[in-house]
Amino acid sequence: MSMKANLEAASIYYPAGGTSRFIPQGDFERLLNVVTVRSELLQCLPDHLPGQEQQKLAETICAGLKGNLESSFRKVFATLILVGICHRILDFVEHDVDDSRLPLHEEELVEHFYSWDSSTTASFLKEQWTFLSPIFTRVGNQPNHYHFTVNHILPVIEDGGVIDEPTSGYQVGNPEPIQILPRSSLLKRIKLHPEHCRFDDFKEVKDFTLKRFPAFMKSRFLQELNNLKSLQYLNDPYIIPLLASFEIPSLGYYLLFPYATGNLELLWITRSDLVGSSEAALWMSEQCYHVTHALARVHGSAQEIDQSDDSSSFFAIIHGDLRPANILWFTKGAELQDSKLVIADWGSAEPDLRLYLEPTTRLKSIGRSYRPPECDDPDGHISTALDIWALGCIFLEFVTWSLLGWEAVEDIFAAARSGPDPKRPHLQSDIFFSQKEGRWVIKPQVQSWAQELTELRKCSPCIRDVLGVIMDYMLKVDLTQRATARNLALEFRNISSRCKKDPNYYQVINPSQR
């Protein structure tokens, strides 16, 4: 086969059926070397150069005039082959227009190669992008940011469609593209060519989530990007890792993450087989510890849990939007113990300096069901305690699911605590607190719900202790009485450790058992 035929065969079109394509880096390296280039020169320059000169030209194409790959002419030569004018490589070498000059603009082509007709020029300008598909890298714990043009061809080999997250998290299966409101960011599941993603600590990642912000949402993108870059220093396996970010003028801004199986809400919806099981009780206790420990590191208070932890010097950050949809569920196998929960969506996070805010501003970044009482107080003190309340609400729903299933979380418990919103009495709200005689209190329905859970026969001692931590240390209307993430992590670590030592501690007693 000719080199052009080989290049055509190696091309990957994205989107499928379109005209834009890229050639994977490995195929490019394999197809363009001194031997293959000289063979091609014999075909396109049979009478121009003697054999010795052809060998020298082949070496120059592969290693450049300066003797290194950065100054090679391989991409230029491959582009000329696709256009059908590979003999013009002599002009590029003569003018020292090597691969480092790509992409070339029309003015540059006209300047050096004024004799080209408009069709040839257009073909070159298009085909050069075939060899300029980016290679994403991440060395250490800091992701790179890339500036692309609308002509860059991303090394996408599979597009799983839009991830639907407006109501119940990730779609199950292979989602169809759906309409997304233009004022919101959207998530897509993609697969990148393995030769174009070099992430030192995430080499096993095969699927990715691409989060796109429209061009007019630059400030929101930058806020989330800066938060994520700060968090990467923690290198915590229970905080979502940012692999790369990039921007494309007029199209928007993008964040690249490992793809998650779903989120906590999707776990509750799809894994009904785990409800009431000892396996769920054990895994839940472990995840409560890992999530609170990760949050303690974000809050800057984890050093006393782990003496080697240096996060106390890390500036305290409030997540600000903890909810089941923002706690991702990653799996590595069929077993629940092979999966973990990871805190994600840091777009609302703020340093713990923003102590007083207008209520309307605060409520924009706090999940309606999980907002704490201080958000409704005009003089409310906004601090890391906000995250503790939200996590307490989520953990209570987590326990509800583990014992009774998704319907109990979504319908029964939500309906039980539903009532007029304290600040907007004309609206119904399923928040976890209410107002009584001018002061904030936990809704009696929430307290009675937690009590009823402890009285269930299948509520193991482990789950009772988890409920105790939630009600005694997390769901406290007085934020000064709310435990820190550090203290919660210590409590949940003790529960998790006891589970490992004593299986009877977490074993669920089924009603049929005596």
C-alpha positions in Angstrom: 0.0 0.0 0.0 1.1 3.6 -0.6 1.7 5.9 2.3 -1.4 7.8 1.4 -3.4 4.7 1.5 -1.9 3.8 4.9 -2.6 7.2 6.3 -6.2 7.0 5.0 -6.6 3.6 6.6 -5.3 4.9 10.0 -7.6 7.9 10.0 -10.3 8.1 12.7 -13.2 10.4 11.9 -14.9 12.4 14.6 -17.7 12.8 14.6 -18.4 9.5 12.9 -19.5 10.0 9.3 -18.1 13.5 9.2 -15.1 14.9 7.3 -12.8 15.8 10.2 -10.3 13.2 11.1 -7.1 12.6 13.1 -4.4 10.0 12.9 -3.4 8.4 16.3 0.1 9.3 17.4 1.2 5.7 17.4 0.1 5.1 13.8 1.8 8.3 12.8 5.1 7.3 14.4 4.8 3.8 12.7 4.0 5.1 9.3 6.6 7.9 9.1 10.2 6.9 9.6 13.3 7.2 7.5 12.7 4.0 5.6 9.0 4.7 4.7 9.7 8.3 3.9 12.5 7.5 1.5 10.3 4.9 -0.2 7.7 7.6 -0.7 10.3 10.0 -2.0 11.3 7.4 -4.6 7.7 7.6 -5.9 7.2 11.3 -5.8 10.7 12.5 -6.7 12.0 9.9 -9.1 14.0 12.3 -11.2 14.6 15.2 -8.8 17.3 13.8 -6.6 20.0 11.1 -6.7 19.8 8.3 -4.2 22.2 9.8 -1.7 20.3 13.1 -1.7 17.0 11.3 -1.2 18.5 9.5 1.9 19.6 12.8 3.3 16.2 14.4 2.6 14.4 11.5 4.3 16.6 12.0 7.3 15.9 15.7 7.3 12.1 15.1 7.1 12.3 12.8 10.0 14.7 14.7 12.2 14.6 18.3 10.9 17.5 20.6 10.0 18.4 20.8 13.7 18.4 17.1 14.2 15.5 16.7 16.6 11.8 15.7 16.3 10.6 19.2 17.2 12.0 20.5 14.0 11.0 17.6 11.8 9.0 17.9 8.6 7.0 14.7 9.1 3.6 16.3 9.7 4.2 18.7 6.8 5.2 15.8 4.6 2.2 13.7 5.6 -0.1 16.6 4.9 1.4 17.1 1.4 0.9 13.4 0.7 -2.8 13.7 1.6 -3.1 16.7 -0.6 -1.3 14.9 -3.4 1.7 17.2 -3.8 4.4 15.5 -1.7 7.1 16.7 -4.1 6.5 20.2 -2.7 8.4 19.1 0.5 11.5 20.5 -1.1 10.0 24.0 -0.9 9.2 23.6 2.8 12.7 22.3 3.6 14.2 25.2 1.6 12.2 27.8 3.6 12.6 25.9 6.9 8.9 25.7 7.4 8.8 22.6 9.7 6.3 21.0 11.9 6.7 23.5 14.7 5.2 26.1 12.4 1.9 24.3 12.1 -0.8 25.2 11.9 -0.1 27.4 8.9 -2.4 30.2 7.9 -3.3 31.1 4.4 -1.2 34.2 4.4 1.9 32.2 5.3 1.3 29.7 2.5 0.9 32.5 0.0 4.0 34.2 1.3 6.2 31.1 0.7 4.3 29.2 -2.0 2.6 31.9 -4.0 2.3 29.6 -7.0 -0.3 27.3 -5.3 -3.8 27.5 -6.6 -6.7 28.2 -4.2 -7.9 24.6 -4.2 -4.5 23.3 -3.2 -4.1 25.9 -0.5 -7.5 25.1 0.9 -6.8 21.4 1.0 -3.5 21.9 2.8 -5.1 24.2 5.4 -7.7 21.5 6.1 -5.6 18.4 6.0 -2.8 19.8 8.3 -5.3 19.4 11.3 -5.3 15.6 10.7 -1.9 15.6 12.4 -2.5 18.2 15.1 -4.9 16.3 17.4 -3.8 17.1 20.9 -2.1 14.8 23.4 -3.4 15.4 26.9 -0.9 15.1 29.7 -1.0 15.3 33.4 2.3 15.0 35.3 2.0 14.8 39.1 -1.2 16.3 40.6 -1.6 19.4 38.4 -3.6 19.3 35.2 -2.7 21.2 32.1 -4.8 23.9 30.5 -4.9 24.0 26.7 -5.9 26.7 24.2 -7.5 25.1 21.1 -9.0 26.5 17.9 -12.3 25.5 16.3 -10.2 23.6 13.8 -8.5 21.3 16.3 -9.8 17.7 16.1 -10.1 16.1 19.5 -8.8 12.5 19.8 -12.3 11.2 20.5 -12.9 7.6 19.4 -16.3 7.1 21.0 -19.1 9.5 22.0 -21.5 8.2 24.6 -23.8 11.1 24.3 -25.0 13.7 26.8 -25.2 12.7 30.5 -28.6 13.6 31.7 -28.3 15.1 35.1 -31.2 17.6 35.6 -33.4 15.3 37.7 -32.0 11.9 38.7 -28.4 12.0 37.8 -26.8 9.9 35.1 -28.8 8.2 32.5 -28.7 4.4 32.5 -27.2 2.8 29.4 -26.2 4.6 26.3 -28.0 8.0 26.4 -29.4 9.7 23.4 -28.5 13.4 22.9 -31.0 15.6 24.7 -31.7 19.2 24.7 -29.9 21.1 27.4 -30.8 24.7 28.4 -28.2 26.9 27.0 -27.6 28.7 30.3 -26.3 25.5 31.9 -23.2 23.4 31.6 -23.5 20.0 30.1 -21.7 16.7 30.6 -20.8 14.2 27.9 -19.3 10.7 28.2 -16.4 10.2 25.8 -13.6 7.8 25.1 -10.2 9.3 24.1 -7.7 7.4 22.0 -5.2 5.9 24.5 -2.2 7.3 22.7 -3.5 10.8 23.2 -4.0 10.8 26.9 -1.0 10.5 29.2 -2.2 10.8 32.8 0.5 9.5 35.1 -1.7 8.5 38.0 -4.8 7.6 35.9 -3.4 5.3 33.3 -6.2 2.8 33.9 -8.9 5.4 32.9 -10.6 4.5 29.6 -13.7 6.6 29.7 -14.0 10.3 30.5 -16.6 12.9 31.4 -16.3 16.2 29.5 -18.0 19.1 31.1 -18.7 22.0 28.8 -19.4 25.6 29.8 -20.9 27.9 27.1 -18.6 30.8 26.1 -20.6 33.3 28.2 -20.0 31.3 31.4 -16.3 32.0 31.6 -16.4 33.3 35.1 -18.2 30.2 36.4 -15.8 28.0 34.5 -12.8 29.8 36.0 -14.2 29.5 39.5 -14.6 25.7 39.2 -11.3 25.4 37.5 -9.4 27.3 40.2 -11.2 25.4 42.9 -10.3 22.1 41.3 -6.7 23.0 40.7 -6.3 23.9 44.4 -7.9 20.6 45.5 -5.6 18.6 43.3 -2.7 19.3 45.8 -4.6 17.1 48.3 -4.3 14.2 45.9 -7.3 12.6 47.7 -8.9 9.6 46.1 -12.3 10.7 47.4 -12.2 14.1 45.7 -12.8 14.2 41.9 -9.5 14.5 40.0 -9.3 17.1 37.2 -7.3 15.5 34.3 -7.2 18.5 31.9 -9.0 21.7 30.9 -9.2 23.6 27.6 -11.0 26.4 25.9 -12.1 26.9 22.3 -13.0 30.5 21.2 -16.7 31.0 20.6 -17.5 27.4 21.6 -16.8 27.4 25.3 -14.7 26.0 28.2 -14.1 22.4 29.1 -13.1 20.2 32.1 -12.0 16.6 31.7 -12.7 14.1 34.4 -12.6 10.3 34.8 -16.0 8.9 33.9 -18.1 7.7 36.9 -20.6 4.9 36.8 -23.2 7.4 38.2 -23.8 9.3 41.3 -25.1 8.4 44.8 -28.7 8.9 43.7 -28.3 6.5 40.7 -26.9 3.9 43.1 -30.0 4.2 45.3 -32.2 3.9 42.2 -30.5 1.0 40.5 -29.1 -1.2 43.3 -32.3 -2.3 45.0 -30.7 -5.7 45.4 -28.5 -4.3 48.1 -31.4 -2.9 50.3 -31.5 -4.4 53.7 -28.2 -6.3 53.2 -25.2 -6.5 55.5 -23.0 -5.7 52.5 -24.7 -2.3 52.1 -24.3 -1.6 55.8 -20.6 -2.4 55.8 -19.9 -0.4 52.6 -22.0 2.6 53.7 -20.1 2.9 57.0 -16.8 2.8 55.1 -18.0 5.5 52.6 -19.2 7.7 55.4 -15.7 7.7 56.8 -13.9 8.3 53.5 -16.3 11.1 52.4 -16.0 12.9 55.8 -12.3 12.5 55.9 -12.0 14.0 52.4 -14.2 16.9 53.5 -12.1 17.4 56.6 -9.1 17.8 54.3 -10.9 20.3 52.2 -12.0 22.2 55.4 -8.4 22.2 56.5 -8.9 20.1 59.7 -7.7 16.6 58.9 -4.2 16.7 60.5 -5.3 15.2 63.8 -6.8 12.2 62.0 -3.7 11.5 60.1 -0.5 13.0 61.4 1.1 12.9 58.0 -1.6 15.0 56.5 -0.6 18.5 55.6 -4.0 19.8 54.7 -4.2 22.0 57.8 -2.1 24.5 55.9 -4.6 24.2 53.0 -7.0 27.1 52.9 -10.4 26.0 54.2 -13.0 25.7 51.5 -16.8 25.4 51.7 -18.2 23.0 49.0 -21.5 24.8 49.1 -23.6 22.4 47.1 -23.4 18.9 48.6 -26.2 16.7 47.4 -26.5 13.1 46.1 -26.1 14.2 42.5 -22.7 15.7 43.4 -21.3 12.6 45.1 -20.2 10.3 42.3 -20.2 6.6 42.3 -17.1 4.9 40.8 -17.0 1.1 40.3 -14.2 -1.2 39.3 -16.1 -4.5 39.3 -19.4 -6.1 40.1 -18.9 -6.2 43.8 -20.0 -3.2 45.9 -16.8 -3.3 47.9 -14.9 -2.5 44.7 -16.7 0.8 44.4 -16.3 4.2 46.1 -18.0 7.6 46.5 -16.2 10.7 45.4 -17.1 14.4 46.1 -17.5 16.3 42.8 -18.9 19.5 41.3 -16.8 22.2 43.0 -18.3 25.1 41.0 -20.1 26.6 44.0 -17.1 26.2 46.4 -15.8 29.3 48.2 -13.0 30.0 50.6 -14.2 30.2 54.2 -13.9 34.0 54.2 -17.3 34.7 52.8 -19.1 35.0 56.2 -22.1 37.1 55.4 -24.1 37.0 52.2 -27.4 38.1 51.0 -29.8 35.2 51.4 -30.8 35.2 47.8 -27.2 34.9 46.8 -26.6 32.0 49.2 -29.6 30.0 48.1 -28.4 30.0 44.5 -25.5 27.7 45.4 -27.1 25.5 48.1 -29.3 22.5 47.3 -32.8 23.5 48.3 -33.5 20.3 50.2 -30.2 20.3 52.1 -29.8 24.0 53.0 -29.1 24.6 56.7 -31.0 27.1 59.0 -28.3 29.7 58.8 -29.1 30.2 55.1 -32.5 31.6 56.1 -31.1 33.9 58.8 -30.4 37.4 57.5 -27.3 37.5 59.8 -26.5 33.8 59.1 -22.8 32.9 59.6 -21.8 30.9 56.5 -19.0 28.5 57.2 -17.8 25.0 56.7 -20.7 23.9 59.0 -22.9 24.4 56.0 -21.4 21.3 54.4 -21.8 19.3 57.6 -25.6 19.9 57.7 -26.0 19.0 54.0 -23.9 15.9 54.5 -26.1 14.9 57.5 -29.2 15.2 55.3 -27.6 13.0 52.6 -26.4 10.4 55.1 -29.9 10.2 56.7 -31.2 9.4 53.2 -28.3 7.0 52.7 -29.4 5.1 55.8 -33.0 5.2 54.6 -32.0 3.7 51.3 -29.9 1.0 52.9 -32.8 -0.2 55.0 -35.9 0.6 53.0 -34.9 1.4 49.4 -35.2 4.2 46.9 -39.0 4.7 47.2 -38.6 5.5 50.9 -36.0 8.1 50.1 -37.8 9.7 47.1 -41.4 9.5 48.2 -42.1 8.4 51.8 -39.4 10.3 53.7 -39.6 13.4 51.4 -43.4 13.5 51.8 -43.2 13.0 55.6 -41.1 16.1 56.1 -42.7 18.2 53.4 -44.4 21.4 54.4 -44.5 25.2 53.9 -41.1 26.7 53.4 -40.1 28.9 56.5 -39.2 31.9 54.3 -41.7 31.2 51.5 -44.8 29.9 53.1 -46.7 29.7 49.8 -44.2 27.1 48.6 -43.9 23.5 49.8 -40.4 22.4 50.9 -38.8 19.2 52.0 -36.0 20.8 54.0 -35.0 19.2 57.3 -35.8 22.1 59.7 -38.7 24.4 60.5 -39.4 27.4 62.7 -41.1 27.2 66.0 -41.8 30.2 68.3 -39.3 32.3 66.4 -36.4 29.8 66.5 -35.1 27.1 64.2 -35.7 23.4 65.1 -35.3 20.1 63.4 -38.6 19.0 62.0 -40.3 16.6 64.3 -40.9 14.4 61.3 -37.2 14.1 60.7 -36.5 13.1 64.3 -39.3 10.6 64.3 -38.1 9.1 61.0 -34.6 8.6 62.4 -36.1 7.0 65.5 -38.3 4.6 63.4 -35.2 3.6 61.4 -33.4 2.6 64.6 -36.3 0.5 65.7 -36.4 -1.6 62.5 -35.4 -5.2 63.1 -32.9 -5.1 60.2 -31.2 -2.0 61.6 -27.8 -3.4 62.8 -25.8 -1.9 65.7 -23.5 -0.3 63.0 -26.4 1.5 61.3 -27.7 2.6 64.7 -24.4 4.2 65.5 -24.3 5.9 62.1 -27.8 7.3 62.8 -26.5 8.5 66.2 -23.7 10.4 64.6 -26.0 12.0 62.1 -28.6 13.2 64.6 -26.3 14.0 67.5 -23.4 15.7 65.6 -24.6 16.7 62.1 -28.2 17.8 62.1 -27.9 20.5 64.7 -29.7 23.8 64.0 -27.1 25.7 66.1 -24.1 25.6 63.9 -21.8 26.0 66.9 -23.0 22.6 68.1 -22.4 20.9 64.7 -19.3 18.7 64.7 -16.4 19.5 62.4 -15.6 17.2 59.5 -12.5 16.1 61.4 -14.5 15.0 64.4 -17.0 13.2 62.2 -14.3 11.4 60.3 -13.0 10.1 63.7 -16.5 8.9 64.6 -17.0 7.2 61.3 -13.5 5.7 61.4 -14.3 4.1 64.7 -17.5 2.6 63.3 -15.8 1.4 60.1 -12.9 -0.1 62.2 -15.3 -1.9 64.4 -17.1 -3.4 61.4 -13.8 -4.9 60.2 -13.1 -6.4 63.6 -16.6 -7.7 64.4 -18.9 -8.9 61.6 -21.8 -9.2 64.0 -21.6 -5.4 64.4 -22.9 -4.7 60.9 -24.7 -8.0 60.1 -28.4 -7.3 59.3 -30.9 -9.5 61.0 -33.6 -10.4 58.5 -37.2 -10.7 59.8 -37.2 -14.4 59.0 -34.2 -14.9 61.3 -34.8 -15.8 64.9 
